[in-house]
Amino acid sequence: MSPHESQGPETLLQRARTKDGDALGQLLEPYRGYLALLARLQIGRRLQGKVDPADVVQETFLEAHRHFARFQGSTEAELTAWLRQILAARLAKMVRHYLGTQRRDVRLEQQLAAELDQSSQILDQGLVAPSSSPSHQAARREQAVLLGSALEQLPEDYREVLILRHLEGLSFPDVAQRMGRTVLSVKKLWARALPRLRDILGGPS
Amino acid sequence: MSHSEDFRPRQRIDDGEAAGTPPPMQDDWRLIDALEEYQAALEAGRRPDRQAFLARHADTGPALARALDVLEFLRTAAP
């Protein structure tokens, strides 16, 4: 059982405020997959092939540790919003780097933050929750967080085919081109990735 | 067109997969056909009768029901 499942994010937030470094680490870790998913979707739009989402998330966590005293919220929604702001600033810095500009661009950061908020909201709204689905357990948590965490646990090829097909909305021929595989091969990956993700998400059958 | 009717290089669908992956089986194609049918219905704004759909594709095995859960979970998640 993860620290989040045993204590809940709000409890960990309270502990982290008491300068409990372990609690802050435990608090942030479950958002690694969520932030990686959002970063992945943004990088896909602007910086494909140039930036590793895992690196951006690691920098985001370092910033979050460094500036945690500034965070005033008390709920998971407020925490994820704060983490998205940090992520947006890191992504903006990378965009500037690859565009060859050094000066900080507040408008770019605001635009990226708005796009990340929108992606997160759409993910949350889009993850329909029939009572018999894996999202049954997600009712208590932000669904995009659960999806990001579950995707993180998939083999890379499985994660990639699901993100490209369902979250970037590509056709199978386009997915095949992006992955350097045949259409038949990505369809087979897709058919195997779906039940595997279901197993990771858990919940009643 | 269903996969049972078309001609495909079935011994090569594992192109690029890790060594040691079991050879492709007819079950894979049945599952892919069923999932594509269900996904097409969802994208067209329909939600098939799940129990009837599972009964019609009973030969695909238990993976289908689990996969349908995720298709429904993701159905409008594209940002």
Interface residues (C-beta under 8 A of the other chain):
Chain A: L41 Q118 S119 I122 L123 Q125 G126 L127 V128 A129 P130 S132 S133 P134 S135 L147 D157 L162 H166 L167 E168 G169 G180 R181 T182 L184 S185 K187 K188 L189 W190 A191 L194 P195 L197 R198 D199 L201 S205
Chain B: R8 P9 R12 I13 D14 D15 G16 E17 P24 D28 L31 I32 L35 E36 A63 A65 R66 A67 D69 V70 L71 E72 F73 L74 R75 T76 A77 A78 P79
